[in-house]
Amino acid sequence: MDRTLEVRTPESIAFSYELAGLGSRFLALAVDQAIQIALLVAIFGGLVLAAVRVTAARHGAPPVADKLAQSVAIALLVLVVFAIFFGYFIVFEALWNGQTPGKRLLGIRVVRDGGYPMDFGASLIRNLIRVGEQLVGYYLIAAVSALISPENKRLGDLAAGTIVVRDARLACPAELRGLENEPVLASTAYLDGDERALVKRFLERRYDLTEQRRAELAWQLASRVRPRVPAELARLPDEALLERL
């Protein structure tokens, strides 16, 4: 079930987030696990081929050396499996703005409580707890937690202080539909009235904020509108994008 969460910053700027529902989160998980399985198959295939060649080259080697090689191979396989199944989520969410390929495909992302951007520490905590959630009933506890939590939080989200939200998207205005060429950019083309007011208020007050708060608020605003704008605008830094809008 999708729910809405409103966050108000100390600077009296309010953000409204649509929380991602259980269905979209598990569909994103299914996509990510399909990618992980494909990676494992490719890696295991390469390791098997390498092992065959090494075995042929070491034919007649002492038994002790063979046992050592087998132990190293097993340890390597365990490390590879763990890295792919859990390091995958940690790295993508920390470095890809709270998204994995599955989350991006489903239009959802992870942010910290208060709408702050994802960092490595929060990603590490929520995905280490994922290990236990997956081993106990294959995310059954996570599903129950998300259903009863007012903010759709699984156990990893509760521990890391994170929420999973939908990327905000705005339909193309009716008067722009059917045009073959890109319309001339205007302040009303990609923002509704409330969003324009938020952007205007931020730009007026940004010099009164600390650098960290200024960067965080700029990221929150820009990340909501970036998916809607043309590529040449989407490549701009956060504040530059807001200024152009």
C-alpha positions as CSV (number, residue, x, y, z in Angstrom):
1,M,0.0,0.0,0.0
2,D,1.4,3.4,-1.0
3,R,1.4,6.2,1.6
4,T,2.4,9.8,1.6
5,L,4.9,11.4,4.1
6,E,5.4,15.1,4.6
7,V,8.8,16.3,5.9
8,R,9.4,19.9,7.1
9,T,13.0,21.1,7.4
10,P,14.2,23.5,10.1
11,E,14.2,26.2,7.4
12,S,10.4,25.7,7.1
13,I,10.6,24.1,3.6
14,A,8.2,21.2,3.3
15,F,8.7,18.2,1.1
16,S,6.0,15.6,0.3
17,Y,7.1,12.1,-0.5
18,E,5.0,9.2,-1.9
19,L,6.3,6.2,-0.1
20,A,7.0,3.1,-2.2
21,G,4.5,0.3,-1.7
22,L,5.4,-3.3,-0.9
23,G,4.6,-4.5,-4.5
24,S,7.0,-2.1,-6.2
25,R,9.7,-2.8,-3.7
26,F,9.5,-6.5,-4.3
27,L,9.3,-6.1,-8.1
28,A,12.5,-4.0,-7.8
29,L,14.1,-6.8,-5.7
30,A,13.1,-9.4,-8.3
31,V,14.9,-7.4,-11.0
32,D,18.0,-6.9,-8.9
33,Q,18.1,-10.6,-8.0
34,A,17.8,-11.6,-11.7
35,I,20.8,-9.4,-12.4
36,Q,22.7,-10.9,-9.5
37,I,22.0,-14.5,-10.7
38,A,23.1,-13.6,-14.2
39,L,26.4,-12.2,-12.7
40,L,26.9,-15.3,-10.6
41,V,26.3,-17.6,-13.6
42,A,28.9,-15.6,-15.6
43,I,31.4,-15.5,-12.8
44,F,31.0,-19.2,-11.9
45,G,31.3,-20.2,-15.6
46,G,34.6,-18.3,-15.8
47,L,35.9,-19.8,-12.5
48,V,35.0,-23.3,-13.8
49,L,36.9,-22.8,-17.0
50,A,39.9,-21.4,-15.0
51,A,39.8,-24.3,-12.6
52,V,39.8,-26.8,-15.4
53,R,42.9,-25.2,-16.9
54,V,44.7,-24.9,-13.6
55,T,43.9,-28.6,-12.8
56,A,45.3,-29.7,-16.1
57,A,48.4,-27.6,-15.6
58,R,48.9,-28.9,-12.0
59,H,48.5,-32.6,-12.9
60,G,50.7,-34.6,-10.6
61,A,51.0,-31.9,-7.9
62,P,51.3,-33.0,-4.2
63,P,47.9,-33.8,-2.5
64,V,48.6,-31.0,0.1
65,A,48.9,-28.4,-2.6
66,D,45.6,-29.7,-4.2
67,K,43.8,-29.4,-0.8
68,L,45.1,-25.9,-0.3
69,A,44.0,-24.9,-3.8
70,Q,40.5,-26.3,-3.1
71,S,40.2,-24.4,0.2
72,V,41.2,-21.2,-1.5
73,A,38.7,-21.8,-4.3
74,I,35.9,-22.4,-1.8
75,A,36.8,-19.3,0.2
76,L,36.8,-17.3,-3.0
77,L,33.4,-18.6,-4.0
78,V,31.9,-17.7,-0.7
79,L,33.3,-14.2,-0.9
80,V,32.0,-13.7,-4.5
81,V,28.5,-14.9,-3.5
82,F,28.4,-12.6,-0.5
83,A,29.8,-9.6,-2.5
84,I,27.3,-10.0,-5.3
85,F,24.2,-10.7,-3.1
86,F,24.8,-8.0,-0.5
87,G,27.7,-5.8,-1.7
88,Y,25.6,-5.2,-4.8
89,F,22.9,-3.3,-2.8
90,I,25.4,-1.5,-0.6
91,V,27.5,-0.2,-3.5
92,F,24.6,0.8,-5.8
93,E,22.5,2.5,-3.1
94,A,25.5,4.4,-1.7
95,L,27.0,5.5,-5.0
96,W,23.9,5.7,-7.3
97,N,21.8,8.1,-5.3
98,G,19.8,5.5,-3.3
99,Q,19.0,3.4,-6.3
100,T,19.8,0.0,-7.7
101,P,19.0,-1.0,-11.3
102,G,15.8,-2.6,-10.1
103,K,14.8,0.5,-8.1
104,R,15.6,2.8,-11.0
105,L,13.5,0.7,-13.3
106,L,10.5,0.8,-10.9
107,G,11.0,4.5,-10.2
108,I,11.8,4.3,-6.5
109,R,14.8,5.2,-4.4
110,V,16.1,5.1,-0.8
111,V,16.6,8.3,1.1
112,R,17.5,8.9,4.8
113,D,14.8,10.1,7.2
114,G,14.0,13.7,6.6
115,G,14.6,13.3,2.9
116,Y,18.4,13.5,3.1
117,P,20.5,11.8,0.4
118,M,21.7,8.3,1.0
119,D,25.2,7.7,2.4
120,F,27.5,4.7,2.7
121,G,26.8,4.2,6.4
122,A,23.1,4.0,6.1
123,S,23.4,1.7,3.0
124,L,25.8,-0.6,4.9
125,I,23.4,-0.9,7.9
126,R,20.2,-1.5,6.0
127,N,21.8,-4.1,3.7
128,L,23.7,-6.0,6.4
129,I,20.3,-6.5,8.1
130,R,19.0,-7.7,4.7
131,V,21.2,-10.8,5.3
132,G,19.0,-11.8,8.2
133,E,15.8,-10.8,6.5
134,Q,16.6,-13.0,3.5
135,L,17.6,-16.0,5.6
136,V,14.5,-15.9,7.8
137,G,11.6,-16.8,5.6
138,Y,12.9,-15.0,2.6
139,Y,11.9,-11.5,3.5
140,L,8.7,-12.6,5.3
141,I,9.7,-10.6,8.4
142,A,10.6,-7.6,6.1
143,A,7.2,-7.7,4.4
144,V,5.4,-7.9,7.8
145,S,7.4,-5.0,9.1
146,A,6.7,-2.9,6.0
147,L,3.0,-3.6,6.2
148,I,2.6,-2.5,9.9
149,S,5.1,0.4,9.7
150,P,3.4,3.8,9.1
151,E,6.4,4.6,6.8
152,N,6.5,1.3,5.0
153,K,9.8,0.5,6.7
154,R,11.4,-3.0,6.8
155,L,13.8,-3.8,9.7
156,G,16.8,-2.6,7.7
157,D,15.1,0.8,7.2
158,L,14.3,1.1,10.9
159,A,17.9,0.4,11.9
160,A,19.4,2.7,9.3
161,G,16.9,5.5,9.5
162,T,15.9,5.3,5.8
163,I,12.7,5.3,3.8
164,V,11.9,4.1,0.3
165,V,10.1,6.7,-1.8
166,R,8.8,7.1,-5.4
167,D,10.6,9.5,-7.8
168,A,8.2,12.4,-8.3
169,R,7.2,12.7,-12.0
170,L,4.9,15.2,-13.7
171,A,2.8,14.5,-16.8
172,C,3.6,16.6,-19.8
173,P,1.2,19.6,-19.9
174,A,-1.7,19.1,-22.3
175,E,-0.7,22.1,-24.5
176,L,2.7,20.6,-25.1
177,R,1.5,17.2,-26.2
178,G,1.8,16.3,-29.8
179,L,4.6,18.8,-30.6
180,E,7.4,17.2,-32.6
181,N,10.1,19.5,-31.4
182,E,11.3,20.3,-27.9
183,P,9.3,23.2,-26.6
184,V,11.0,26.4,-25.4
185,L,11.9,26.0,-21.8
186,A,9.8,28.0,-19.3
187,S,9.5,28.2,-15.6
188,T,6.1,26.5,-15.8
189,A,7.0,23.7,-18.2
190,Y,8.3,21.2,-15.7
191,L,7.1,22.5,-12.3
192,D,3.7,22.8,-10.7
193,G,2.8,25.8,-8.6
194,D,3.8,24.3,-5.3
195,E,7.2,23.2,-6.6
196,R,7.9,26.6,-8.2
197,A,7.2,28.2,-4.8
198,L,9.6,25.8,-3.1
199,V,12.3,26.4,-5.6
200,K,11.8,30.2,-5.4
201,R,11.9,30.1,-1.6
202,F,15.1,28.0,-1.6
203,L,16.9,30.3,-4.1
204,E,15.9,33.4,-2.0
205,R,17.1,31.8,1.3
206,R,20.1,29.7,0.2
207,Y,22.7,32.2,1.3
208,D,21.4,32.1,4.8
209,L,22.0,28.4,5.1
210,T,25.2,26.5,6.0
211,E,26.9,24.9,3.0
212,Q,25.8,21.4,4.1
213,R,22.2,22.3,4.5
214,R,22.2,24.3,1.3
215,A,23.6,21.3,-0.6
216,E,21.2,18.9,0.9
217,L,18.1,21.0,0.2
218,A,19.3,21.7,-3.4
219,W,19.7,17.9,-3.9
220,Q,16.2,17.2,-2.5
221,L,14.6,19.7,-4.9
222,A,16.7,18.9,-7.9
223,S,16.2,15.1,-7.6
224,R,12.4,15.6,-7.7
225,V,12.5,17.5,-11.0
226,R,15.6,16.0,-12.8
227,P,13.7,13.1,-14.3
228,R,11.3,15.4,-16.1
229,V,13.7,17.9,-17.7
230,P,15.7,17.5,-21.0
231,A,19.1,15.9,-20.9
232,E,21.0,19.1,-21.3
233,L,19.3,20.4,-18.1
234,A,19.5,17.1,-16.2
235,R,23.3,17.2,-16.5
236,L,23.6,20.5,-14.6
237,P,24.6,20.7,-10.9
238,D,21.7,20.9,-8.5
239,E,21.6,24.6,-7.9
240,A,22.3,25.4,-11.5
241,L,19.4,23.3,-12.5
242,L,17.1,25.1,-10.0
243,E,18.2,28.4,-11.3
244,R,17.4,27.5,-14.9
245,L,13.9,26.4,-13.8
